Amino acid sequence: MLSVTEARERILSHFQATAEESLPLIECANRILAVDVTAPHDLPLFDNSSMDGFAIRASDSSIGADASRVTLSVVADIPAGSAPTVTLAQGQSARIMTGAQVPAGADAVIPIEDTDSNFHEAGTAAPQTVSFTRTVKAGENIRARGTDLHAGDVVLRKGHILKPQDLGLLAMLGFANVKVHKKPRVALLSSGDELVEVGTPLTPGKVHDSNSYAIGALIQNAGADVLRLGVAKDTRQSVEGLLQKAVNENVDLIITSAGVSVGAFDFVKEVIEANGKMDFWRVHMRPGKPLAFGEYFGKPFIGLPGNPVSAFVGFEVFVRPVLERLSGQLDGTRQTVKVRCEEEVLSDGRESYLRAKVRTENGIHFAKLTGHQGSGNLLSLVQADALLIIPAGVKCVPVGREVEAILL
């Protein structure tokens, strides 16, 4: 059996990022940048006021020993969005709104509440004069051009996942369209005569198909589109029929659950080998040993185990990195941290991924298993927020020992 690291590296070597496409900015949330984004102009683009107030010359605000206040004439009214045409001379000011361009000659803004014109009614005309009783420093309440960034600066890197604040910055810079990687398209099917669709009454020997829902949601969570093929019966014809649909849809990856072990009715592995090739089909891990990788008519294929927890773990360890590479991400989305075991943890010597709950105290992460670790116990996965990684060859982790954990 392959080690987890070797299996993951062999799988990833077959994938590269999808092609780029240009999309309207409004459609780019959570998409992956395909190119570096360079600022076309400075931000702010011009000196502007950070307050509602009066643009002044700071040198005019000095209060002499023989005066208690400064009074300046108001020669302009500058709302946001307008281009001022005046140049302030000595003794002059201009009423100015937040975000409005600072007029030539001004080098400071005094807030309206610090003046004798501290009214706030909309539509009120600018006063003829304004008075205040404090000294104002040059640059006060002015956001200078280029304070945030300069034209030519790289503001977002290729491979970056676009967050809401990124879209806001791109909009400020005037980008109506953005080059992103195309979403990977993944075909998903479950297999097994025992599976019935959710909502169908259970008869003896039958169980509801849960993997289509859990793995399908994981695919979407990883930023890919999912083509749900349903459940294949335990026959060659049924398996071939659904796999052919995936090929016809020209997906980037085919994922199956169950049918890749050594059971008499495990036809997925057989069909893959008959129409493509199987690179490997067992990994030295727990849960999830019967994990397969190969191709079907040239389409990459990953076969996850049928047990729900095994399928989930197999996805996190092998499929998520594939989808991240396909979508152009440079950094993985799953964090790992050091956690301290609060109980003795036993393993069978395979690299193990055990469900656990993590708490933090004084900056230290502590972990405790969420019940028994049977590969069908999905409740323990629901209760978990981490997977403890027990290295291969380790059969007992004593209380207090630290191990790596994948945060879910």
C-alpha positions in Angstrom: 0.0 0.0 0.0 1.1 3.5 -0.7 1.8 6.0 2.0 -0.6 9.0 2.2 2.1 11.4 1.1 3.1 9.3 -1.9 -0.5 8.7 -3.0 -1.3 12.4 -2.8 1.8 13.4 -4.7 1.0 10.8 -7.4 -2.5 12.1 -7.8 -1.6 15.8 -7.8 1.1 15.3 -10.5 -1.8 14.6 -13.0 -3.5 18.0 -12.5 -3.0 21.6 -13.4 -5.1 24.7 -13.1 -8.1 25.2 -15.4 -8.1 27.7 -18.2 -8.8 31.4 -17.4 -12.0 33.3 -18.2 -13.0 36.9 -17.9 -16.1 37.4 -15.8 -18.1 40.5 -14.7 -16.8 41.6 -11.3 -20.2 41.0 -9.7 -19.8 37.2 -10.5 -16.3 36.9 -9.0 -16.9 36.3 -5.3 -14.9 33.3 -4.1 -13.4 32.8 -7.5 -9.6 32.3 -8.0 -7.6 35.0 -9.8 -5.8 33.8 -12.9 -3.5 36.8 -13.2 -1.9 39.3 -11.0 -3.9 42.5 -10.7 -2.0 45.8 -11.0 -3.5 49.2 -10.0 -4.2 51.4 -13.0 -4.1 54.5 -10.9 -3.3 55.8 -7.4 -5.7 55.4 -4.5 -6.9 57.9 -3.5 -6.9 59.3 -6.9 -6.8 62.9 -5.6 -6.4 64.6 -2.2 -9.7 64.4 -0.5 -11.4 65.3 2.8 -11.9 62.7 5.4 -14.4 64.9 7.2 -17.3 67.2 6.6 -15.8 70.6 7.4 -13.9 73.5 5.9 -10.8 73.3 3.7 -8.3 75.9 4.8 -4.6 76.9 4.7 -3.1 75.6 7.9 -1.0 78.8 8.3 -4.3 80.8 8.6 -5.3 78.9 11.7 -2.6 80.3 14.0 -4.2 82.3 16.8 -2.2 85.3 17.9 -1.9 86.5 21.5 -4.3 89.4 20.8 -7.1 87.2 19.4 -9.3 84.3 20.7 -10.5 83.0 17.4 -9.8 82.9 13.6 -12.4 84.0 11.1 -12.1 83.1 7.4 -14.2 84.0 4.4 -15.9 81.1 2.7 -15.4 81.4 -1.1 -16.6 78.0 -2.3 -18.9 75.0 -1.5 -17.4 71.7 -2.5 -19.7 68.6 -2.4 -18.4 65.1 -3.1 -18.1 64.3 -6.8 -17.4 67.9 -7.9 -14.1 69.3 -9.2 -13.2 72.5 -7.3 -12.3 75.4 -9.5 -11.0 77.8 -6.8 -7.6 78.3 -5.4 -7.7 79.4 -1.8 -5.8 82.5 -1.0 -4.7 83.7 2.4 -7.7 84.2 4.7 -10.1 82.1 2.6 -11.8 78.7 3.1 -14.2 76.4 1.3 -16.9 74.3 2.8 -16.2 70.7 1.9 -17.9 67.3 2.3 -16.4 63.9 3.1 -14.7 62.4 0.1 -14.7 65.7 -1.9 -11.5 66.8 -3.7 -9.5 69.4 -1.7 -9.1 72.7 -3.6 -5.8 74.1 -4.7 -4.2 76.2 -2.0 -5.7 74.2 0.9 -3.6 71.9 3.0 -5.9 71.0 5.9 -9.6 70.5 6.8 -11.1 71.5 10.1 -14.2 69.4 11.0 -17.5 71.3 10.9 -18.1 70.5 14.6 -15.0 72.5 15.5 -16.4 75.6 13.9 -19.2 78.1 14.5 -21.1 76.4 11.6 -21.7 73.1 13.3 -25.2 72.6 11.8 -26.1 69.3 10.1 -29.3 70.0 8.1 -29.2 68.9 4.5 -29.6 71.6 2.0 -28.3 74.4 4.2 -26.3 77.0 2.2 -22.6 77.6 3.0 -22.0 80.5 5.4 -20.2 83.6 4.2 -17.6 83.2 7.0 -16.4 80.5 9.3 -14.8 80.9 12.8 -12.9 78.5 15.0 -10.6 78.7 18.0 -7.9 76.1 17.5 -4.7 75.7 15.4 -4.9 73.2 12.6 -1.9 71.2 11.4 -1.0 70.9 7.7 -2.4 67.6 6.3 -5.0 67.3 9.1 -8.1 65.4 7.9 -6.8 65.1 4.3 -6.4 61.7 2.6 -3.5 62.4 0.3 -3.3 61.0 -3.3 -1.6 57.7 -3.4 -1.8 57.1 0.4 -3.3 53.6 -0.1 -1.5 52.5 -3.3 0.2 53.8 -6.4 -0.4 53.1 -10.1 1.6 50.0 -11.0 1.3 48.4 -7.6 0.4 44.7 -7.6 -2.7 44.7 -5.3 -3.8 41.0 -5.7 -1.8 38.0 -6.7 -2.6 35.2 -9.1 -4.2 32.3 -7.1 -5.9 34.6 -4.6 -9.4 33.7 -3.6 -11.5 36.8 -4.1 -13.2 37.9 -0.9 -15.9 40.6 -0.6 -13.3 43.3 0.3 -11.2 42.3 -2.7 -14.2 43.0 -5.0 -14.7 46.4 -3.3 -11.0 47.3 -4.0 -11.3 46.1 -7.6 -14.4 48.2 -8.0 -12.6 51.3 -6.7 -9.9 50.6 -9.3 -12.5 50.5 -12.0 -12.3 46.8 -13.0 -15.6 45.8 -14.6 -14.3 42.3 -15.5 -11.7 40.1 -13.9 -9.7 37.1 -15.2 -10.3 34.1 -13.0 -9.9 30.3 -13.4 -12.8 28.4 -14.7 -14.6 26.4 -12.0 -13.6 22.7 -12.1 -16.5 20.4 -13.1 -16.7 17.2 -11.1 -18.9 14.2 -11.8 -20.1 12.4 -8.7 -21.8 9.0 -8.4 -22.4 6.5 -5.6 -22.7 2.8 -6.1 -24.4 -0.1 -4.4 -27.7 -2.0 -4.6 -28.2 -1.2 -0.9 -28.5 2.6 -1.6 -31.9 4.3 -2.0 -32.6 8.0 -2.5 -33.5 10.2 0.5 -37.2 10.3 1.0 -37.7 6.7 -0.2 -39.0 4.4 2.6 -36.3 1.9 3.7 -36.9 -1.8 3.2 -34.8 -4.6 4.8 -31.2 -4.3 3.8 -31.5 -0.8 2.3 -29.9 2.5 3.5 -30.2 6.0 2.3 -27.5 7.4 0.0 -25.7 9.9 2.2 -22.4 10.3 0.3 -24.1 12.0 -2.6 -25.1 14.8 -0.2 -21.9 15.0 1.9 -19.4 14.7 -0.9 -21.5 16.8 -3.2 -21.5 19.6 -0.6 -17.7 19.2 -0.1 -17.1 19.6 -3.9 -19.1 22.8 -3.9 -17.4 24.0 -0.7 -14.1 23.5 -2.5 -15.2 25.9 -5.2 -16.1 23.4 -8.0 -19.4 22.6 -9.8 -20.8 19.1 -9.3 -22.6 17.0 -11.8 -24.7 14.5 -9.8 -25.0 11.2 -11.6 -27.0 9.4 -8.9 -26.5 5.8 -7.8 -25.1 3.0 -9.9 -26.4 -0.5 -9.3 -24.0 -3.3 -8.7 -23.7 -4.2 -12.4 -21.2 -3.5 -15.1 -23.8 -2.0 -17.3 -25.1 0.5 -14.6 -21.6 1.6 -13.7 -20.5 2.0 -17.3 -23.6 3.9 -18.2 -23.1 6.6 -15.5 -19.4 6.9 -16.0 -20.0 7.4 -19.7 -22.3 10.3 -18.8 -19.4 11.9 -17.0 -17.1 11.5 -20.1 -19.8 12.9 -22.4 -20.1 16.0 -20.1 -16.3 16.6 -20.4 -15.8 17.0 -16.7 -12.4 17.7 -15.1 -12.7 14.9 -12.5 -14.8 11.8 -11.8 -15.5 10.9 -8.2 -17.2 7.7 -7.1 -17.9 6.3 -3.7 -17.8 2.5 -3.0 -17.1 -0.2 -5.5 -13.3 0.0 -5.5 -12.6 -2.7 -2.8 -12.3 -6.4 -3.3 -16.0 -7.4 -2.9 -17.7 -9.7 -5.3 -20.0 -6.8 -6.4 -17.4 -4.0 -6.5 -17.6 -3.3 -10.2 -16.3 0.3 -10.3 -12.7 -0.8 -10.1 -13.3 -3.5 -12.8 -15.0 -1.1 -15.2 -12.3 1.5 -14.7 -9.5 -1.0 -15.5 -11.4 -2.3 -18.6 -11.8 1.2 -20.1 -8.8 3.1 -18.8 -6.2 2.4 -16.1 -5.9 2.1 -12.4 -2.8 3.8 -10.9 -3.4 2.5 -7.4 -6.4 1.4 -5.3 -5.1 1.1 -1.7 -3.5 3.6 0.7 -1.9 2.9 4.1 -4.4 5.0 6.0 -7.3 4.8 8.4 -10.1 5.3 7.7 -10.2 5.0 3.9 -7.7 2.3 2.9 -9.7 1.4 -0.3 -9.0 4.6 -2.2 -8.4 4.4 -5.9 -6.9 6.7 -8.5 -6.8 6.2 -12.3 -8.5 7.4 -15.5 -11.6 6.4 -17.5 -11.4 7.2 -21.2 -8.8 9.8 -20.4 -10.8 11.4 -17.5 -9.1 11.5 -14.1 -10.9 9.3 -11.6 -10.8 9.1 -7.8 -12.7 6.3 -6.1 -13.6 7.0 -2.5 -14.6 4.3 0.0 -18.3 3.7 0.6 -18.4 4.2 4.3 -19.4 7.8 5.0 -16.6 8.8 7.3 -14.0 7.1 5.0 -15.4 9.0 2.0 -15.2 12.3 3.9 -11.7 11.8 5.1 -10.6 10.6 1.6 -12.0 13.8 0.2 -10.2 16.1 2.6 -6.9 14.3 2.2 -6.9 13.7 -1.5 -9.7 15.3 -3.4 -9.7 18.8 -1.9 -6.0 19.4 -2.8 -6.9 18.3 -6.4 -9.7 20.8 -6.6 -7.6 23.5 -5.2 -4.9 22.9 -7.8 -7.5 22.7 -10.6 -9.1 26.0 -9.5 -5.7 27.7 -9.4 -5.3 28.2 -5.7 -1.7 28.5 -4.5 -2.4 27.9 -0.8 -4.5 25.2 0.8 -7.7 26.2 2.6 -7.5 23.7 5.4 -5.3 24.7 8.3 -3.3 22.4 10.5 -2.4 23.1 14.1 -0.6 21.4 16.9 -3.1 20.0 19.5 -2.4 18.3 22.8 -4.3 15.1 23.4 -6.5 15.0 26.5 -6.8 11.3 26.4 -4.8 8.3 25.3 -5.4 7.7 21.6 -4.9 4.3 20.1 -4.2 3.5 16.4 -3.4 0.4 14.3 -0.2 1.7 12.9 -1.7 3.1 9.7 -1.6 6.9 9.2 -4.9 7.8 10.9 -7.3 10.7 10.7 -9.5 10.6 13.9 -12.5 12.8 14.6 -11.9 15.2 17.5 -13.2 18.3 19.3 -10.6 21.0 19.9 -10.7 23.6 22.6 -8.2 26.4 23.3 -6.9 27.5 26.7 -4.1 30.0 27.2 -3.1 29.7 23.6 -2.8 25.9 23.7 -5.1 23.7 21.7 -6.5 20.6 23.4 -8.2 17.7 21.6 -10.5 14.9 22.6 -12.1 12.2 20.4 -15.8 12.5 19.6 -16.8 9.0 20.4 -15.9 5.7 18.7 -14.0 5.9 15.4 -16.0 3.5 13.3 -16.0 4.5 9.6 -19.8 4.5 9.5 -20.2 6.7 12.6 -21.2 10.0 10.8 -22.5 11.5 14.1 -19.0 11.6 15.5 -17.9 13.6 12.4 -20.8 16.0 12.9 -19.6 16.6 16.4 -16.0 17.1 15.4 -14.2 20.2 14.3 -10.8 18.6 13.6 -9.2 15.5 12.3 -6.2 14.3 14.4 -3.4 13.0 12.3 -1.7 10.0 13.9 1.5 9.2 12.0 2.1 5.8 10.4 3.8 3.4 12.8 2.4 5.1 15.9 0.0 2.8 17.8 -0.5 4.8 21.0 -0.4 8.6 21.7 -0.3 9.2 25.4 -2.1 11.9 27.3 -0.5 15.3 26.8 1.4 14.4 23.6 1.0 16.8 20.7 -0.1 15.8 17.2 -1.0 17.6 14.1 -4.7 18.2 13.4 -6.6 19.4 10.3 -9.2 22.0 11.3 -12.6 21.5 9.8 
